[in-house]
Amino acid sequence: MTRIAESELIINNRGAVYHLNLRPEELAHTIITVGDPDRVGQVSKHFDRIEHQFQHREFITHTGYVGNKRLSVISTGIGTDNIDIVLNELDALVNIDFTTRQIKPELTHLTIVRVGTSGSLQADIPVDSYVASTHGLGIDNLLNFYRQNNNTEEQELLHSFSLHTRLGNQMASPYIASAAPAIQKHFVDGFNRGITVTCPGFYGPQGRVLRLPLINPELIDDLTGFRFGNHRISNFEMETSAIYGLGKLLGHHCLSLNAIVANRIKQEFSKDGNAAVAGLIVKTLEILSGIS
């Protein structure tokens, strides 16, 4: 079996993976990811006890228990470039032997749930509501560096989206991945459903105009108007497609949950986005702690 070189998998002096600064025993197999480092404490304050707390750069991890359920909450920072680091290092922690630097013969499948904020792209998905993403559709290019294995529905949906938006003619080719049914089935009541588009930026890539003109000023209308069977685009943000794409390729069960803090169609912004996020955190922990 091939040994993974020191330059490819960096392990620090305390035997922890480089960016996350975690050793395998310090990670739970059910993980909540949050973009904002300050949100880690907002999640872990609901833990009954905390075993481990670590920080390296923007990556903060708290591991502990809610009842008998062991959980880790990890901050990723903003963007799919950070998700590339986090997902690969989470997988390395459970599926690579740090002593031999070889892939383990028996693989572990993590449950990874993103709890974040997002902008709605449909008038009937209001601010302060929640979205559980059926798909992550990336216009950020990250997954195009990896070999992908889309099923037939994903291939057809992606082809229809590319024709509808013409994004592939102007920038990186879009890609798509689905939520894990095994975890998604637990997050139904109280959640809107739809495709989440992941963008490589907050301003131009999400159709915002300050001082710079856009190459595609019709982006919002194109995304809002897209339909494929019963599927439509519910929202957009900056991480979901990478979590779904990498998670699926690595064999993990991923779901993205978002509190809607802006409605781009009605041009509204939440009056108390923190309260919406706090409610989503409590709801997520209640559901995850009940899954065996």
Phi, psi and omega per residue, in radians:
M1 nan 2.436 -3.042
T2 -1.213 2.357 3.053
R3 -1.504 2.338 3.138
I4 -1.507 2.175 -3.014
A5 -1.205 2.755 3.135
E6 -1.044 -0.547 -3.137
S7 -1.288 -0.372 -3.079
E8 -1.633 -0.667 3.049
L9 -2.132 1.876 -3.057
I10 -1.606 2.127 3.119
I11 -2.047 2.219 -3.044
N12 -1.412 -3.070 -3.015
N13 -1.168 -0.363 3.121
R14 -1.690 0.203 3.093
G15 1.395 0.418 -3.112
A16 -1.879 2.623 3.081
V17 -1.154 2.509 -2.813
Y18 -1.016 -1.067 -2.998
H19 -1.265 -0.765 -3.087
L20 -1.381 -0.328 -3.102
N21 0.955 0.820 3.122
L22 -2.157 2.492 2.921
R23 -1.674 2.762 -3.063
P24 -0.927 -0.708 -3.078
E25 -1.274 -0.152 -3.112
E26 -1.644 0.050 -3.110
L27 -1.988 2.278 2.989
A28 -1.400 2.854 -3.128
H29 -1.580 -0.098 2.952
T30 -1.982 2.138 -2.947
I31 -2.249 2.351 2.963
I32 -1.844 2.233 3.047
T33 -1.852 2.457 3.076
V34 -2.319 2.582 3.140
G35 -1.310 -0.793 -3.042
D36 -1.409 2.116 3.105
P37 -0.982 -0.584 3.124
D38 -1.150 -0.369 -3.094
R39 -1.337 -0.280 3.108
V40 -1.034 -0.837 3.120
G41 -1.150 -0.520 3.093
Q42 -1.174 -0.467 3.059
V43 -1.459 -0.885 -2.998
S44 -1.235 -0.257 3.077
K45 -1.147 -0.287 3.082
H46 -1.572 -0.106 3.098
F47 -1.203 2.558 3.039
D48 -1.297 -0.540 3.017
R49 -2.747 2.645 -3.131
I50 -2.019 2.235 3.135
E51 -1.562 -0.795 -2.992
H52 -2.382 2.511 3.023
Q53 -2.430 2.168 -3.126
F54 -2.437 2.670 3.064
Q55 -2.527 2.384 2.966
H56 -2.538 2.061 -3.039
R57 0.977 -2.297 -3.124
E58 -1.487 0.010 -3.060
F59 -1.648 1.831 3.105
I60 -1.938 2.365 3.131
T61 -2.254 2.296 2.922
H62 -2.118 2.231 3.083
T63 -2.058 2.309 -3.130
G64 -2.945 -2.714 -3.027
Y65 -2.265 2.465 2.832
V66 -1.996 1.876 -2.970
G67 1.084 -2.201 3.106
N68 -1.658 0.042 -3.078
K69 -1.585 2.089 3.097
R70 -1.511 2.263 -3.070
L71 -2.365 2.611 2.913
S72 -2.082 2.463 2.983
V73 -2.084 2.271 -2.995
I74 -2.310 2.319 3.034
S75 -1.525 2.405 -3.101
T76 -1.831 -0.300 -2.888
G77 1.310 -3.056 -3.033
I78 -1.699 2.385 2.930
G79 1.839 2.737 -3.097
T80 -1.254 -0.391 3.076
D81 -1.110 -0.692 3.070
N82 -1.205 -0.631 3.116
I83 -1.108 -0.604 3.085
D84 -1.024 -0.715 3.092
I85 -1.176 -0.895 -3.006
V86 -1.126 -0.839 -3.087
L87 -1.157 -0.727 3.131
N88 -1.160 -0.654 -3.127
E89 -1.340 -0.593 3.025
L90 -1.060 -0.771 3.124
D91 -1.122 -0.724 3.127
A92 -1.056 -0.643 -3.109
L93 -1.069 -0.555 -3.086
V94 -1.872 -0.311 -3.002
N95 -2.107 0.038 3.051
I96 -2.169 2.289 3.083
D97 -1.332 2.011 -3.053
F98 -1.230 -0.326 3.121
T99 -1.402 -0.855 -3.111
T100 -1.551 -0.290 -3.067
R101 1.063 0.620 3.099
Q102 -2.117 2.663 3.086
I103 -1.188 2.347 -3.111
K104 -1.209 2.547 3.135
P105 -1.186 -0.523 3.093
E106 -1.908 2.088 -3.048
L107 -1.619 2.569 3.098
T108 -1.783 2.401 3.139
H109 -1.873 1.952 -3.141
L110 -1.413 2.696 2.927
T111 -1.834 2.109 -3.051
I112 -2.188 2.091 -3.105
V113 -2.132 2.069 3.053
R114 -1.431 2.350 2.995
V115 -2.098 1.886 -3.034
G116 -2.481 -2.922 3.099
T117 -2.098 2.780 -3.001
S118 -2.824 2.907 3.048
G119 -1.882 2.299 3.122
S120 -1.322 2.536 3.072
L121 -2.022 0.243 3.089
Q122 -2.286 2.384 -3.097
A123 -1.074 -0.502 -3.074
D124 -1.593 0.152 2.997
I125 -1.953 1.656 -2.944
P126 -1.399 2.898 3.018
V127 -1.067 2.597 -3.138
D128 1.317 0.077 3.016
S129 -1.618 3.086 -3.080
Y130 -2.108 2.555 3.082
V131 -2.168 2.298 2.938
A132 -1.863 2.014 -2.968
S133 -1.339 2.183 3.056
T134 -1.310 -0.586 3.133
H135 -2.470 2.703 2.913
G136 -1.954 2.107 -3.103
L137 -1.992 1.941 -3.006
G138 -1.658 2.313 2.979
I139 -2.041 0.538 -3.035
D140 -1.925 -0.244 3.026
N141 1.550 -0.181 -3.012
L142 -1.000 -0.894 -3.037
L143 -1.197 -0.240 3.105
N144 -1.249 -0.116 3.034
F145 -1.535 -0.108 -3.101
Y146 -2.071 2.698 3.029
R147 -1.276 2.170 -3.069
Q148 -1.846 2.798 -3.098
N149 -2.438 1.084 -3.120
N150 -1.166 2.507 3.005
N151 -1.385 3.093 -3.027
T152 -1.087 -0.762 -3.130
E153 -1.104 -0.746 3.130
E154 -1.093 -0.724 3.120
Q155 -1.090 -0.757 -3.130
E156 -1.197 -0.714 3.114
L157 -1.092 -0.777 -3.125
L158 -1.125 -0.724 3.116
H159 -1.088 -0.774 3.125
S160 -1.097 -0.735 3.127
F161 -1.095 -0.765 -3.116
S162 -1.109 -0.691 3.088
L163 -1.163 -0.692 -3.075
H164 -1.212 -0.770 -3.033
T165 -1.649 -0.382 -3.090
R166 1.064 0.378 -3.106
L167 -1.153 -0.604 -3.108
G168 -1.101 -0.339 3.133
N169 -1.442 -0.267 -3.010
Q170 -2.002 -0.406 -3.022
M171 -2.675 -2.814 -3.093
A172 -1.020 2.556 3.131
S173 -1.183 2.278 3.108
P174 -1.111 2.724 3.054
Y175 -2.419 2.902 -3.051
I176 -2.563 2.612 3.003
A177 -2.632 2.683 -3.055
S178 -1.729 2.727 2.972
A179 -1.158 2.773 3.106
A180 -1.424 2.073 -3.141
P181 -0.985 -0.569 -3.074
A182 -1.087 -0.531 3.119
I183 -1.776 -0.569 -3.099
Q184 -1.080 -0.574 -3.085
K185 -1.098 -0.338 3.141
H186 -1.502 -0.211 -3.060
F187 -2.056 1.356 -3.093
V188 -2.093 -1.039 -3.102
D189 -1.116 2.199 3.114
G190 1.519 0.079 -3.115
F191 -2.114 2.319 2.870
N192 -1.303 2.742 3.135
R193 -2.196 2.633 3.096
G194 2.934 3.093 3.091
I195 -1.415 2.310 3.055
T196 -1.804 2.142 3.068
V197 -1.567 2.309 3.135
T198 -1.864 2.193 -3.048
C199 -1.888 2.711 -3.129
P200 -1.554 0.248 3.123
G201 -2.968 3.031 -3.055
F202 -1.756 -0.522 -3.046
Y203 -1.695 -1.621 -3.108
G204 -0.939 -0.806 -3.139
P205 -1.109 -0.308 3.050
Q206 -1.893 0.344 3.018
G207 1.326 0.280 3.117
R208 -1.521 2.408 3.123
V209 -2.031 2.081 2.981
L210 -1.915 -1.439 3.083
R211 -1.970 -0.264 -3.042
L212 -1.776 2.305 3.047
P213 -1.232 2.692 -3.072
L214 -1.813 2.604 3.083
I215 -1.294 -0.441 -3.107
N216 -2.347 1.359 -3.104
P217 -1.188 -0.211 3.130
E218 -1.606 0.176 -3.021
L219 -0.967 -0.866 -3.092
I220 -1.031 -0.818 -3.141
D221 -1.095 -0.694 3.134
D222 -1.108 -0.744 -3.130
L223 -1.198 -0.776 -3.116
T224 -1.105 -0.637 -3.059
G225 -1.499 -0.071 -3.085
F226 -1.264 2.362 3.057
R227 -2.412 2.479 3.017
F228 -2.504 1.759 -3.024
G229 1.052 -2.172 3.105
N230 -1.548 0.034 -3.072
H231 -1.586 2.489 2.976
R232 -2.527 2.888 3.112
I233 -1.514 2.102 -3.089
S234 -1.598 -0.595 -2.979
N235 -2.859 2.961 2.973
F236 -2.491 2.714 -3.072
E237 -2.809 -2.607 -2.950
M238 -2.338 0.224 -3.105
E239 -2.395 -0.482 -2.875
T240 -1.022 -0.806 -3.052
S241 -1.062 -0.630 3.134
A242 -1.227 -0.691 3.090
I243 -1.089 -0.824 -3.133
Y244 -1.165 -0.770 -3.080
G245 -1.150 -0.927 3.125
L246 -1.172 -0.697 3.132
G247 -1.040 -0.752 3.138
K248 -1.153 -0.773 -3.135
L249 -1.106 -0.588 -3.109
L250 -1.558 -0.131 3.075
G251 1.549 0.383 3.138
H252 -1.754 2.815 -3.100
H253 -1.756 1.929 -2.991
C254 -2.103 2.527 3.060
L255 -2.535 2.456 3.093
S256 -1.983 2.179 3.097
L257 -2.034 2.365 -3.115
N258 -2.310 2.360 2.895
A259 -1.474 2.234 -3.125
I260 -1.428 1.996 -3.134
V261 -1.848 -0.201 3.086
A262 -2.456 2.510 2.965
N263 -2.005 1.882 -3.030
R264 -1.276 -0.360 3.126
I265 -1.370 -0.784 3.115
K266 -1.518 -0.098 -3.121
Q267 0.971 0.841 3.137
E268 -2.017 2.628 3.057
F269 -2.258 2.478 -3.092
S270 -1.016 2.439 3.068
K271 -1.387 -0.312 3.109
D272 -2.638 1.265 -3.135
G273 -1.096 -0.543 3.127
N274 -1.105 -0.655 3.112
A275 -1.168 -0.668 3.106
A276 -1.110 -0.745 3.119
V277 -1.154 -0.728 3.133
A278 -1.051 -0.708 3.089
G279 -1.133 -0.679 3.128
L280 -1.174 -0.659 3.103
I281 -1.056 -0.860 -3.122
V282 -1.072 -0.781 -3.130
K283 -1.097 -0.726 -3.136
T284 -1.144 -0.779 3.133
L285 -1.120 -0.684 3.112
E286 -1.062 -0.748 -3.114
I287 -1.253 -0.827 -3.092
L288 -1.114 -0.653 -3.110
S289 -1.213 -0.302 3.120
G290 -1.630 -0.077 3.141
I291 -1.590 2.174 -3.117
S292 -1.410 nan nan
